[in-house]
Amino acid sequence: MRELNVFVNNTKSGHLTQENQKYIFTYDNDATNLVSVTMPLRRESWNDVRLHPIFQMNLPEGALKEAIQKSFGKLKVMDAMGFLEVIGPHVLGRVKFSKPERSENIETLEGILFEDTEELFDALLLKYSIRSGVSGVQPKVLLDAYNKNTMLLEHFIVKSWSSDFPELAANEYFCMNAIKRVGLNVPEYHLSQNRKLFVMKRFDIKNETEYFGFEDMCVLLGKNNDDSKYHASYEDIAKIIKTAIAPEHRTKALEDFFTALIMNHLLRNGDAHLKNFAILYDKDYTDANLAPIYDVVNTTLYNPKDIPALSLSGGKIWWKKKTYTNFGKLTCNIKPSRMEEIIEACILAVQETKKEVIVYCEQHLDFKEFGLKLINAWREEV
């Protein structure tokens, strides 16, 4: 039997046990904080042959997983429970596996943004791998950095890219600029000077001792942390928004979700899967809202035949306008006139961001070839 204590905002809420091929989570008798909106407080244990989705959500993937396995593989079995034991104090959101300790290794935001040498990210990965409970195959680490502008210690996700995905950091930066320009809620983010790193401020941290609840759509739909993130529909996400988000936020959340779909269409982001949409809450689902939009990139430059990550109206294609408007009307309850406003705003945001990229290309000639390919891959009509 293997067991881990589970904490919510530094207060022990229960324990997770692996026993006889089952995962068992049991709330403490005096627990007051739920670990997930899908797992309300109750005396009966939550049993499953799979690790519960909320605990799977931030298991590492890709380069980060390999770095942690290399460091700890000789000391413990690096299965799901092993990873949770190692990275448990540092995963995203308010659910931790043991109390997090304050980091003694402090970087500076300026150092990350303006000293991004070839070796910097590898050094950060080695240094912070066990403190980086974050999913996704793109190499990334969680770290604390001192921001001289705000005079505060802040918390960031730093992402790199491999030679298989040239200029991915800049790709994400300009796509996120378009998302921000259309008025969607986005985290603070930065592109490093040499375009090697994309740095995003964490939005799950409330203050130095408390975290917001953060649950992605894989958790809310009860999906495993594997390829099932692609096995659902955008209608499924809309249903979750209608049930998991507080009533006072629901209308705007559906509009924002519809806007994000249109932007993903125009920017040709084929990786808008279940783990790239989430809810954020303070106490529980009664105050839940749609999390900021994140992880938006153009994917067709790397895979010209790429298609949307999830289905809509029964198919996975770059849909026509009528499919989107039917979805907006029938599923998101958006009036036709409002949908037209949203679509026009999305097209304008892309047009303005194209102008921004052109200016950047003229100032950074080594980026010009990729930059022109990027804006040519974006669309200006639905």
Residue, then its C-alpha position, 0 to 999 in steps of 0.5 A: m500500500r502506498e499513501l500520500n497526504v493531500f493538502v488544499n491551500n496548506t490544510k490537509s484535506g485527505h489522503l490518496t492511497q494505492e492499494n490492490q490496483k485501486y486508487i482510493f481518496t478519502y477526505d478527513n473527517d474535519a475536511t472543509n475544502l474539496v479537492s475538485v468540483t467533481m469530488p464533493l466532500r463526503r465520508e465515503s471514499w472515492n475509489d477508481v482503478r484509474l488515478h482520479p483525473i484531478f490528481q492526473m492533471n499536472l503529471p509531467e510529460g515530455a522533456l520534464k518527465e524525462a528530467i525527473q525520471k533521470s533524477f529519481g528513477k534509481l531511488k523510487v518507482m516513477d509511476a503516477m504515485g512516484f511523480l506525485e510524491v516528488i513534484g507534489p508540493h509544487v503542482l499548479g492549483r491549490v491541491k498539493f501532495s505535502k506542504p510546499e516550501r518556499s524556494e531558496n533559488i530565486e531568478t530575476l525576470e530580467g535575467i530570464l528575458f534578456e540572457d536567454t542563451e542556448e544553455l539557459f533553459d537546460a540549466l533551468l530544467l535541471k534546476y527546477s524539474i522537481r518543482s515543475g508540476v505542469s502538464g504538456v509535452q512542450p519543455k517547460v518549468l515552474l519557477d519563482a522570479y524577482n520582478k524589478n518593475t513590480m518589486l515583487l517575487e512572482h511566479f512563472i511558467v517558462k517554456s522552450w522549444s526544440s528544433d522540430f518546432p522553430e520559433l515556437a515561442a514567438n509563434e505563441y507570443f504573437c498568437m497570444n497578442a491576437i487573443k489579448r487584442v480581441g479582449l479575451n482574458v489572458p495571463e501576463y506573458h513575455l517573449s525573451q529577447n532572443r525568442k528562445l523562451f516564452v514566459m507566462k505568469r501563473f494565474d493559479i496563485k492567489n497570494e503567498t499562502e493560497y491558491f485558486g482552484f484550477e481544473d481543466m476540462c479533462v478533469l471535469l469530463g473525467k478523462n485520463n491524462d493521455d490521448s483522451k484530451y483529444h477525444a471529446s467535442y467543443e459541445d462537451i466543453a460548452k456543457i461543462i461551462k453551463t454546469a460548472i461555472a457560476p451563473e453570474h459568469r456563465t453568459k460571458a464565459l460562453e461568449d468568451f469560449f465562442t470567441a476563443l474558437i473563432m480565434n483558434h480558427l483564424l490563427r489555425n491552432g489545431d491544438a486547442h484540446l481539453k487541457n487547454f480550457a479550464i475553470l478557476y475558482d476561489k472556494d468551490y464551483t459556486d464562484a467558478n469562472l472560465a480560466p484565462i486563455y493560454d497555449v495558443v499557437n499556429t500549428t499548421l506551419y509545423n503540420p500543414k494537414d493539421i486539423p482542430a483538436l476536438s470535434l464540432s457538429g460531429g466532425k474535425i475540420w476547419w469549419k465553415k461560418k454556418t457551423y460556428t454560428n449554429f453552435g453559437k446559437l444552439t449551444c452557447n445561446i448567443k444572439p446572431s447580432r452578437m455573434e457577428e460582432i464577435i466574428e468581426a472583432c476577431i478578424l480585426a484582431v488578427q489583421e492588427t496583429k499581422k501589422e505588428v508582426i510585419v513591424y517586428c520582422e523589419q526590426h528583426l530580419d532573422f525572424k522575417e522569413f518565419g514571421l511572413k509564413l506565420i501571418n500568411a498561415w493566419r486567416e481573415e475570414v471564417 
